[in-house]
Amino acid sequence: MSQQSANNTSSSDLKVDSEVLMRVEDVGKVFCRDLKQSLIYGFKDSVKDLVLASRKSSSPDNRQLRKHEFWANQRISFELRRGECLGLIGHNGAGKTTLLKMLNGLIKPDTGRIEIRGRVGALIALGAGFNPILTGRENIYINGSVLGLSKREIDEKIEEIIDFAEIREFIDSPVQTYSSGMQARLGFACASNFDADILIIDEVLAVGDFAFRQKCFRKLAKFIENGGTGILVSHALEQIMARTTRCIFLEHGKMMFDGPPREALLKYENATVAKTFAEAAENTWDAEKHNLSEIQPESHISIMRAQFEPEDSTAETVRTGDRVNMNLTLKIHKDIDFIRIGLSVFSQQEVIVVQSLVEIEHLK
């Protein structure tokens, strides 16, 4: 069993429930925006750790931020059981990768504790854990050794790893000659074939080709079915919906939601849309932000406000098949015979999913 924590704690709590493979309690991580100041803080904190061997963990509420510091993660708590696959979603900078690095033991939490039962296989940063001047084969042995496997155990697995990665002709070449896709292949092959109990996958699979991504997801599904535990981070929300059993929505380092993937995605999309429309309202539709005297002579119409409302006024979200009304407020600066209004709705892949055209006549 491996364990990381902000203070030395017993992992006996996990023994109460053998199905719980990971427990995260009030975990927080502080970073410093200024490099020089960060080095100074790091030195001071290291001295404190040496002097106070039994340093107590401070809670996120009591931890005082110093100059240039900020919370990358704050008050993160959850449990993961066998057979669960947890999705992590949030905008760039929400704290997803920082949390994964703490779960994998790459960095230490500043508050709270993390308890883990079993072996962790992780694919967090592209090329992380690989020595670029060593060959792919040599890096496989190094990765296995770090996870506590003997040479004999690695020998039994190495052909399976090479076959899964599909890079046999390059396996004895230095990793620094690999493309990003080849590094992702080797990384996932190592993480998933070394008999890990918990598999952590960040967005790095996005660099792989479609066929290999599907192969990886099939491997992940089989891993979960066999009692493993997975953590998946992806901006491809359809993957989160299809592959995970639970989902955590992070925003500015804090947990905004922990529950069913569909509800998490709706909250994430609503927050994203609300922010987008708030910015649009401020930058485009708010009449107070525009000086009408700046309108060009050929501009006869100003858009004052645009608002979308579901036909069912009690609905909190809009779903496939729902009817939506668009209320548009215009200001006419000159008599015109008619106007033509076009509306297009785009998917996240920039594909038009709805398009409408309306003509209004006799505007005076």
C-alpha positions in Angstrom: 0.0 0.0 0.0 1.3 3.5 -0.8 0.2 6.7 0.9 0.8 10.4 0.5 -0.3 13.0 3.1 0.5 16.4 4.4 1.3 14.8 7.7 2.2 11.2 8.8 -1.1 9.3 9.3 -2.1 5.7 9.6 -3.7 4.0 6.7 -5.6 1.7 9.0 -8.9 3.4 8.1 -8.8 1.8 4.6 -8.7 -1.6 6.2 -12.3 -1.1 7.4 -13.6 -1.3 3.9 -11.5 -3.4 1.5 -13.5 -2.1 -1.5 -12.2 1.5 -1.0 -8.9 1.9 -3.0 -8.5 5.6 -2.6 -9.6 8.1 0.1 -9.0 11.9 -0.3 -9.8 14.1 2.7 -9.7 17.9 2.6 -6.7 18.0 0.2 -5.3 21.3 -0.8 -2.3 22.5 -2.8 -0.8 26.0 -2.8 1.3 27.4 -5.6 3.3 30.6 -5.9 3.1 32.8 -9.1 6.5 34.3 -8.5 9.4 31.8 -9.2 12.0 33.5 -6.9 9.5 33.8 -4.1 8.5 30.2 -4.6 12.1 29.0 -4.1 12.3 31.0 -0.9 9.1 29.6 0.4 10.2 26.1 -0.6 13.5 26.4 1.3 11.7 27.7 4.4 9.1 25.0 4.3 11.8 22.3 3.9 13.6 23.6 7.0 10.3 23.5 8.9 9.7 19.9 7.8 13.2 18.9 9.1 12.8 20.7 12.4 9.2 19.6 13.0 9.2 15.9 12.0 5.6 15.5 13.2 4.3 18.7 11.6 0.5 18.8 11.9 -1.6 19.4 8.8 -3.4 22.7 8.6 -6.9 22.8 7.2 -7.5 24.8 4.1 -9.6 27.2 6.2 -6.6 28.0 8.5 -3.8 27.9 6.0 -2.7 31.5 5.5 -1.6 32.4 1.9 1.7 34.3 1.6 2.5 36.9 -1.0 1.9 35.7 -4.6 0.4 32.4 -3.4 -2.9 30.9 -4.5 -4.9 27.7 -4.1 -4.5 25.3 -7.0 -6.8 22.8 -5.2 -8.8 23.4 -2.0 -10.9 21.1 0.2 -11.0 18.2 -2.2 -12.6 15.1 -0.6 -13.9 11.9 -2.2 -13.6 8.1 -2.1 -13.0 5.6 -4.9 -14.1 2.0 -4.7 -13.3 -1.0 -6.9 -15.2 -1.0 -10.2 -15.6 2.8 -10.3 -14.3 5.1 -13.0 -14.1 8.8 -11.9 -14.3 11.6 -14.5 -12.6 14.9 -13.8 -13.9 17.9 -15.8 -13.3 21.7 -15.7 -11.8 24.5 -17.7 -8.1 24.8 -18.2 -6.5 25.8 -15.0 -9.3 24.4 -12.8 -6.8 22.2 -10.9 -7.4 18.8 -12.6 -3.7 17.9 -13.4 -2.5 19.2 -10.0 -4.9 16.9 -8.3 -3.8 13.9 -10.4 -0.2 14.7 -9.6 -1.0 14.6 -5.9 -2.9 11.3 -6.3 0.1 9.8 -8.1 2.6 11.0 -5.5 4.5 13.4 -7.9 3.8 16.3 -5.6 2.8 16.5 -1.9 -0.5 18.1 -0.7 -0.1 21.1 1.6 -3.3 20.2 3.5 -5.3 17.1 4.1 -4.3 13.5 3.3 -4.5 10.9 0.6 -4.7 7.2 1.4 -4.2 4.6 -1.4 -4.4 0.9 -1.4 -2.5 -0.9 -4.1 -0.5 0.0 -7.1 -1.1 3.2 -9.2 -0.5 3.3 -13.0 -0.6 6.8 -14.3 -0.4 8.6 -17.7 -0.5 12.2 -16.7 2.0 14.2 -18.8 3.3 13.2 -22.2 6.7 11.5 -21.8 6.6 11.8 -18.0 8.7 9.1 -16.4 10.6 8.4 -19.6 14.3 9.0 -19.9 14.6 10.5 -23.4 18.1 9.1 -24.1 17.2 5.5 -23.2 15.3 3.2 -25.5 11.7 2.3 -25.2 12.6 -1.2 -23.9 14.9 0.2 -21.2 12.2 2.7 -20.2 9.7 -0.2 -19.7 12.1 -1.8 -17.3 12.6 1.5 -15.4 8.9 2.1 -15.2 8.3 -1.4 -13.9 11.0 -1.1 -11.3 9.6 2.1 -10.0 6.3 0.3 -9.5 8.0 -2.4 -7.4 8.1 -5.2 -10.0 11.1 -7.5 -10.2 13.0 -8.1 -13.5 11.4 -11.5 -13.8 7.9 -9.9 -13.5 8.8 -7.3 -16.1 10.2 -10.0 -18.4 6.8 -11.7 -18.3 5.0 -8.5 -19.3 7.3 -6.8 -21.7 6.1 -8.6 -24.9 2.5 -7.9 -24.0 3.4 -4.2 -23.5 5.3 -3.9 -26.8 2.5 -5.6 -28.7 -0.1 -3.3 -27.1 1.9 -0.2 -27.9 2.3 -1.3 -31.6 5.8 0.2 -31.8 7.9 -2.9 -32.0 10.2 -1.7 -34.8 11.1 1.4 -32.7 11.3 -0.3 -29.3 15.1 -0.2 -29.2 15.3 3.4 -30.4 15.8 6.3 -27.9 12.4 7.7 -26.7 13.5 11.2 -27.8 13.1 10.0 -31.4 9.4 9.0 -30.7 6.5 11.1 -31.9 4.0 12.3 -29.4 1.6 9.6 -30.4 4.3 6.9 -30.0 5.1 8.2 -26.5 1.4 8.1 -25.6 1.2 4.5 -26.9 4.2 3.4 -24.8 3.0 5.3 -21.7 -0.5 3.8 -21.8 0.8 0.3 -22.5 3.1 0.6 -19.4 0.5 2.1 -17.1 -2.2 -0.5 -18.1 -0.2 -3.7 -18.3 1.7 -3.6 -15.0 -1.2 -5.0 -12.9 -2.1 -1.6 -11.4 -5.1 -1.4 -9.0 -5.8 2.3 -9.9 -5.3 3.7 -13.5 -5.0 7.5 -13.9 -5.3 8.9 -17.4 -5.0 12.6 -18.3 -5.8 14.3 -21.6 -2.6 12.9 -23.2 -4.5 10.2 -25.1 -5.9 13.0 -27.3 -2.6 12.9 -29.3 -3.1 9.3 -30.3 -4.9 8.2 -33.5 -8.6 7.2 -33.3 -8.0 3.4 -33.6 -5.5 3.4 -30.7 -7.7 5.6 -28.5 -10.6 3.1 -29.0 -8.2 0.3 -28.1 -7.2 2.1 -24.9 -10.8 2.7 -23.9 -11.6 -1.0 -24.4 -8.6 -1.8 -22.2 -9.9 0.7 -19.6 -13.4 -0.8 -19.7 -12.0 -4.3 -19.2 -9.8 -3.1 -16.3 -12.8 -1.6 -14.5 -14.9 -4.7 -15.1 -12.1 -6.8 -13.4 -12.3 -4.7 -10.2 -9.9 -1.9 -11.0 -10.5 1.8 -10.4 -10.0 4.5 -13.0 -9.6 8.2 -13.1 -10.2 9.9 -16.5 -9.6 13.5 -17.4 -10.9 14.7 -20.7 -12.3 17.8 -22.4 -14.1 15.4 -24.8 -17.3 15.3 -22.7 -18.8 12.4 -24.7 -15.9 10.3 -23.4 -16.7 11.3 -19.8 -20.4 10.4 -20.3 -19.6 7.0 -22.0 -16.6 5.8 -19.9 -17.2 7.0 -16.3 -19.5 6.0 -13.5 -19.0 9.2 -11.4 -17.8 12.7 -12.3 -16.3 15.6 -10.3 -16.6 19.1 -11.7 -13.7 21.4 -10.6 -13.7 25.2 -10.9 -10.9 27.4 -9.6 -9.5 24.4 -7.7 -12.8 23.7 -5.8 -15.2 20.8 -6.1 -18.5 22.2 -7.6 -20.2 18.8 -8.0 -19.6 15.1 -7.4 -22.1 12.7 -8.7 -23.6 11.1 -11.9 -21.7 12.1 -15.1 -24.8 13.5 -16.8 -25.6 15.9 -14.0 -21.9 16.9 -13.7 -21.7 17.7 -17.5 -25.0 19.7 -17.4 -23.6 21.8 -14.5 -20.3 22.3 -16.3 -21.9 23.2 -19.6 -24.4 25.5 -17.8 -21.5 27.3 -16.0 -19.5 27.5 -19.3 -22.5 28.8 -21.3 -23.5 31.2 -18.5 -19.9 32.7 -18.5 -19.9 32.9 -22.3 -23.3 34.6 -22.5 -22.3 36.9 -19.6 -19.2 38.0 -21.6 -21.3 38.4 -24.7 -23.9 40.4 -22.9 -21.2 42.8 -21.6 -19.2 43.0 -24.8 -22.0 42.8 -27.5 -25.6 43.1 -26.4 -25.5 45.7 -23.6 -26.7 49.0 -25.0 -24.9 51.0 -22.3 -21.6 49.8 -23.7 -22.2 51.2 -27.1 -22.1 54.8 -28.3 -24.7 55.1 -31.0 -22.9 58.1 -32.5 -20.1 55.7 -33.4 -22.4 53.7 -35.8 -21.3 53.9 -39.4 -23.6 55.8 -41.8 -24.5 52.6 -43.6 -25.6 50.9 -40.3 -29.3 51.3 -39.9 -29.9 48.8 -37.1 -28.3 48.2 -33.7 -28.7 44.9 -31.7 -29.5 46.0 -28.2 -30.1 42.6 -26.6 -30.5 38.9 -27.4 -32.0 36.5 -25.0 -32.8 32.8 -25.3 -35.7 31.3 -23.3 -37.1 27.7 -23.2 -40.8 27.6 -24.3 -41.4 25.8 -21.0 -40.7 28.7 -18.5 -40.2 26.2 -15.6 -37.3 24.3 -17.3 -33.9 24.9 -15.9 -32.0 23.3 -18.8 -32.7 22.8 -22.5 -32.6 19.3 -23.8 -32.7 17.7 -27.3 -36.1 18.2 -28.8 -37.1 21.2 -26.6 -38.5 24.4 -28.2 -36.6 27.6 -27.5 -37.6 31.2 -28.1 -35.2 33.9 -29.1 -36.1 37.4 -28.0 -34.2 40.0 -30.0 -34.3 43.8 -29.2 -33.3 46.0 -32.1 -32.9 49.8 -32.5 -33.8 51.1 -36.0 -32.0 54.3 -37.0 -33.7 54.8 -40.4 -36.9 53.7 -42.1 -36.3 50.4 -44.0 -38.7 48.1 -45.9 -37.6 44.8 -44.3 -34.8 43.1 -42.4 -33.6 39.5 -42.6 -32.4 37.9 -39.4 -30.2 34.8 -39.5 -29.5 32.5 -36.5 -27.0 29.7 -36.4 -26.2 27.4 -33.4 -22.8 25.6 -33.5 -21.7 22.5 -31.7 -18.4 22.3 -29.8 -16.8 20.9 -32.9 -17.9 24.1 -34.8 -20.6 22.2 -36.7 -23.9 24.0 -37.4 -26.7 22.0 -35.7 -29.5 24.6 -36.0 -30.0 27.3 -38.6 -33.0 29.6 -39.1 -33.8 32.7 -41.2 -36.6 35.2 -40.5 -37.7 38.2 -42.5 -39.6 41.2 -41.0 -41.3 43.7 -43.3 -42.4 47.4 -43.1 -40.2 48.7 -40.3 -40.7 52.5 -39.7 
